[in-house]
Amino acid sequence: MASSFGKIVVGVYVQIKRSDGRIHQAMVTSLNEDNESVTVEWIENGDTKGKEIDLESIFALNSDVAPEEEICPSPETPPPPTPTSVKANKIPKNRRTIAPVKNDTPSRDNRVLATRARPAPVQQPEPAPPPPAQPTQAQTQQQLQNARRKSNCVKEVEKLQEKRERRRIQQQELREKRAQEVDTTVPNYEILYMIRDFRASLDYRPLTTADLIVEHRICVCVRKRPLNKKELTVKDLDVITVPSKDVVMVHEPKQKVDLTRYLENQTFRFDYAFDDSTTNEMVYRFTARPLVETIFERGMATCFAYGQTGSGKTHTMGGDFSGKNQDCSKGIYALAARDVFVMLKKPGYKKLDLQVYATFFEIYSGKVFDLLNHKTKLRVLEDGKQQVQVVGLQEKEVKCTEDVLKLIEVGNSCRTSGQTSANAHSSRSHAVFQIILRRKGKMHGKFSLIDLAGNERGADTSSADRQTRLEGAEINKSLLALKECIRALGRNKPHTPFRASKLTQVLRDSFIGENSRTCMIATISPGMTSCENTLNTLRYANRVKELTVDPNQMIDGVRPNIQAVNQLDLLDDDEDWMGNSPQRDDLKLLCEQNEEEVSPQLFTFHEAVSQMVEFEEQVLEDHRAVFQESIRWLEDEKVLLEMTEEVDYDVDSYATQLEQILDQKIDILTELRDKVKGFRSALQEEEQASKQINPKRPRAL
C-alpha cells in the first residue's frame, strides 16, 4: 500500500488546491493508508490550518511525486519505440487510458497504454491518435476515479442521507398500514391509535374484591362510566384509562403550532379508582360500607357523589336506570340502608334499642325543600347552642329496606332538574338523603348521602337569566364551601366555614367532632368531548385529598391566610362588628382560600347574591307576619263596624280604636315597604355585579 504514495513522505511540501480555487504549498503531516489520502498543514494569517486530501488530487498537481509504473512487454507485441515507451513510462499510474477493444473486455493484468493497443502492421500507415487527446481522456478517467474515492466526511453525509430516506419510506409504510387497520370513519382515528399504543404499554392491575379495604377519615375515589349511546353514535373516543386500583389517566388531545396532534397524558392518584366495568355493589364495598359502622358508634358519616352532569352520580347513589325508570335497590342509598338493618340485628347493637328514621330533601338556589312532604319550603336556623336546625323537616320512621326504597322513589319523583348541554335532565339541586339512628328520642348517629348538582352548572354565573345565574352561583359557592369544610375536617382546623353555603350549613354536624368521616365519589365521563369537565372534576377531587396526606402538619403552615381564620374567630364573638355577619365572613374566607377559582369580580357577585338572599328571606318573613297581622286587623275592624250598627254606640271609642288600628297598619306596612325597597336595590346590585364578571367564564369546579 505504501508504494501507492509514490515519493510522498511526511515533511514533504506539495501543491494543494483550496475549495475557493487557490493553489499553494502545504506540508504533508501524515499518510492515511486506509482511505489512500494524506493530511497536510499550512500557516495562514498566523494560524495553522490543515485538511485531508485524497492522493488523486495530490498527484494531479504534483506529477513529480507520483509513483512510476513499470510496463511489462507482451510476448506477442514487439516493444514500442524507445521515445514513446519512455514517455509512456512517465505517465502516472492513475492517468492510464484503457485501449478500446470491441469484442472482449480486458482483464486487470492485460491493461495497457494507448501506444500498446496499435493495430496489426498492415494498419500501421493509419495515423495514431493525436497526443493532445491523451490528457483529455486521462482527465476524464481521473474524474471518474475521483468520484469513486471520496473523503470520510462525504461518505458519512451520504450514509445519513440514505438512512433518512429509509426512515421516510418506513414511516410512510407504517402510516399506510395503520390507515388500513384503523377505521378511518372515526373522526379522531389518529388520536384513537395513539391512545391504543399508549395503553398497550401499560401494566393493568385493576381493583378487585380481594383487595384490602383501608379505613380513611376522608376517602376520595373516582369512578369512570362506560360510553353511553349518544357518545357511541357520534363515535366519541374513550380518553380515560384506569390502569391500577388507585390511578386514573386522562389522554388529553392537544395540537401544536404546526397543527400536529399529540396526547398529553395526565395522571391522578386517589384512594380508589373504579373502571367502567365496576358495579354499584363494588363501589359501595370500598366507599360507603366502611362508614355504616361509624353511625352505630355515635358518629357522623357523609358520602358525596360529585361530578359533571351525566357522569353517573344519580346512577351511583340512586340505582340503575332502565329507560326513565330507576331500580333504587341497586344504589348506595338502598345498599347503605340494607347494611344498617343488618347491623341492628347484631347482638352488640340490638341491646341499644335504636330506631331508624329517614329524611330526604333538596337544596336548590340556596333554599331547602322537603322531598317527602310535597316539596315544602323549609327554613334553616341556628339555635342558641349553635346547632343548625332544619325547621319543619319530616323524619319518616323506617322498619326495613323496602320502606327506604319507597321513600327514595317518592323523593326522586319530586327532585328539580333542568336541561344543560351535557344532559337533557340535569340535576339542578343537591339531593340529601339521611339515615338517622335515635335512641330514646335522642340522636345516636347520622349517615348523610348526597347527590350533588352537576359541577358544570357552577360556571353559569354570567347568564342573562337571573334564575340561571342564581343556580350557578349557589352551586359554585356550595362546592367551594364543601371542599374547604372537608379540608378543615382533615386538618382539624379551628374554624370550619360551614356558613358560606346552605349545603354545608345543613351538614355542619358532619364536619365537626372527632368521630366524623367523609367519602367523596367523583364520577367522570370517558368521552373526549367531556375531557375539560373531567379534568376539572379530577382536579377538584385531587385538591380535596392532597391536603390529607400529612395530617400532622402544623395548622400555621397550612394556609398563608390563617390570620383571616383568627380574625373570624373574633368576628364570631361580635357579629355586629363593622356590620359583618358570620355568613359574609365565611364567604370572604372561602374566596380568599380559592383565589384561583374566584376572581375579585366573582367574589363581589357572590356577596351581592348573599345579600339579596338575606333580603329575600327578611321580606318573605315580614310579609308573612304582616299577612297574619292583617287577619287580626280584619277581625278588629269587623268588631268596630258591628259596633257602629248600634243606635247609641260610642263614637269617641270607635274613632280612637280605628286610629290605633290604622297607626299599626301604617307603621308595619311602612317598615315592610322599606325592606322591599332594599330588596329591589339588592336585585339591581346583583344584576350589575353579574355584568362585571370577566367574560371568560370561571373554571367549573
Helices and strands as residue ranges (DSSP letters): G 2-5, E 13-17, E 23-32, E 37-44, E 47-54, H 55-61, G 63-65, H 82-89, G 93-95, G 108-110, G 114-117, G 121-123, H 133-148, H 152-181, H 189-200, E 218-224, H 229-233, E 240-244, E 247-255, E 261-269, E 272-274, H 280-286, H 289-296, E 300-307, H 313-318, E 320-322, E 325-327, G 328-330, H 332-344, H 347-350, E 355-364, E 367-370, E 376-382, E 388-391, E 396-397, H 401-414, E 417-418, E 426-427, E 430-439, E 442-451, G 455-459, H 466-491, G 498-500, H 502-506, G 508-510, E 516-524, G 528-530, H 531-546, G 555-557, H 562-573, G 577-579, H 582-592, H 600-644, H 651-692
